Amino acid sequence: MRLLLACLLALLGGAAQAHVAAAPGSQSWSAGRPDLWVVAAILLTLGAYLLGLTRLWRASGVGRGIGVAPAACFLAGTLALLGALASPLEGLAGALLTAHMAQHVILIAVAPPLIVLGRPEVAFAWALPRPTRRGVARQPSLRGAVRRLQPLLQPVPAAPLHGAAVWIWHAPRLFQAALADPLLHGLEHASFFATALAFWYATLHAARVPSAVPAAMLGIVVTLILGGLLGALITLTPGVLYPAYVGSTLAFGLTPLEDQQQAGLVMWVPAGAIYLGAGLYLGWRVLDAAEQRARRNSPATSKAGNLFHASTQPNSLNGPE
């Protein structure tokens, strides 16, 4: 946890540098190039993770500390980030709202949970030289920063903050302003990614603690409702919410309203399915834990245990044979 802040800042660098593609309405989106700072930040983060993972596995054995599956999740999350911010999708997002929403879904519901599952805080710790690692862990300022961030990494605060960030930035006026201002657009992506990392960290870590699962499920319900309402609003609104895309969608055989409806469905269905899947998994964890407790406390189990215990004791009345 003490190095989680460093992990978030390193990964956030890629999202915060996201640039605006060609102005909507033009046809120069196809000539867009990935932002080299975005690529460098993401690859630097991946390099640090792989360095720490190599050191950890060399010291403890392959799969120890961080399993092969979590490591694969981190790699997949990093590739998803590259796909969202440093691929033709970034340029296409300047011409189609549908592509822009797909980009947002990757930033909030695809890359963050995969990255969190990869246990980056462990790998980042091992990436540091041993003396530096010990010194960082003992830094009072870093401890204080982590202590102040800790309340935000709980399910209930994290979920409303994440939902609020998504809703606020999709308000038509602010969304339009972000399309025209690269700095504002980078801030939009950074807030999506940062609040999503906090939400998924809180949710996925709560799955390991039975007492924290109900709060995590509540957070998922809140996020699912907020995201579903936003997707439904964008899909079902009869008018065009984001005029910046008028004039660029016809090249793809879509009217601005059809593009908007597809964009709303992208926000509504795929992202909602991911949140719902996480909620069902947590629900299964609750039921499984309850079933195990009931099995341990059931009279039949207790009676069988007592009979086994009695059968292994010597017969005190007859004495030894």
Secondary structure, 3 states (H helix, E strand, C coil): CCCHHHHHHHHHHHHHCCCCCCCCCCCHHHHCCCCHHHHHHHHHHHHHHHHHHHHHHHHHCCCCCCCHHHHHHHHHHHHHHHHHHCCHHHHHCCCCHHHHHHHHHHHHHHHHHHHHHCCHHHHHHHHCCHHHHHHHHCCHHHHHHHHHHHHHHCHHHHHHHHHHHHHHHCCHHHHHHHHHCHHHHHHHHHHHHHHHHHHHHHHHHHCCCHHHHHHHHHHHHHHHHHHHHHHHHHHHCCCCCCHHHCCCCHHHCCCHHHHHHHHHHHHHHHHHHHHHHHHHHHHHHHHHHHHHHHHHHCHHHHHHHHHHHHHCCCCCCCCCC
